[in-house]
């Protein structure tokens, strides 16, 4: 029963930390344009090389 005196405040602190990280992620725009990220993977990575870019 004494362990509840430790676990309940610890769980409240953990919940507040998780909510703070989530609020930070929302305020910095981490969840903006979710549809664009799914389409970005289908685009080519780099433009094709010019004739003089491939030589070293």
Secondary structure, 3 states (H helix, E strand, C coil): CCCHHHHHHHHHHHHHHHHHHHHHHHHCCCCCCHHHHHHHCCCCCCCCCCCCCCCC
